[in-house]
Amino acid sequence: MKAIVVREHGGPEVLQFVDVPVPDPAADQVRVCIKAIGVNRRDAFVRAGIYPRALPLTPGIEASGVVDAVGAGVAGWAEGDRVVYYVPDVLGAYAEYQAVAAHRLVRLPQALSFQDAAAIFDHGLTAHYLSTSTFPLRKGHRVLIHAAAGGVGSLLVQMAKRAGATVYGTVSTSEKSLLIKQIGSDESILYRDADFVDAVKKFTGGEGVDVVYDSVGIDTIQGSMRCLKPRGTLVLYGQSSGEVTAINPAALADAGSLFFTRPHLAHHINTPEALRARSEDIFSWFLNGEISVTINQVYSLANAADAHRRLDDRSCFGKILLIP
């Protein structure tokens, strides 16, 4: 089969399209014939060595496809089943086939396409736990979402509006500003042209927001704290600008007895039941038209390097997919 292999860390050019053996499923696995692969920012971090992994490796943590073979003793799955999965601790989705632990699979509704499933799954699960568990949103809440036109950000905007919250989003371009308003953001902030803290204070009459969802990290963390009302919550769930290595507890107290958390998706889908429940919500909301997903661009697996160049230039919004 064909797969992408990384033999040294570096830029997109290290993604090699090569022949590798087709994997056999172990006793607790099924083999999936992959139909669509979600390109994730974590893939770029693994490729570059920011998230160190042993080499050589095949990147990729999310894909959709059809069950092709079932390992001994695996119950509940059969050849031909349509599935989607997210496996950040395993990697290997940049390929034509992957052997996946059976408990990591989620069954796809017939009405949901492979491409839409790959586009919405990881980002949808993330937006779901952020808006329903980390800080359960409800009518009357005011929310600041950084990178609001991104894969997670755009879904988080929609889920926040679905819950009845007032949403402010930061974006880098006028095009992205228009996009987030189309999907429900009450206000957009062009952070290159205006101070987002001043903008939030203006929008809220100086009161601040109930929660900030920050996926940017080091460049925004201090400003995010200043956007919060007393006893507000700062949710740091990413680090696209660099890792935040310290938060001074006294600074949280001085800023208004703030709450701070650094959650991870893996801890919110750590049982098959939790994974299935969150998946059923996002699939239902999508199929009912309550949320939408933007597929930015689709590349062949052979052109994974071009997909990563598109990812790295930070100009895109929505999801990038690879097709074997």
Order of alpha helices (4+ residues) and beta strands (2+ residues): beta-beta-beta-alpha-beta-beta-beta-beta-alpha-beta-alpha-beta-alpha-beta-alpha-beta-alpha-beta-alpha-beta-alpha-beta-alpha-beta
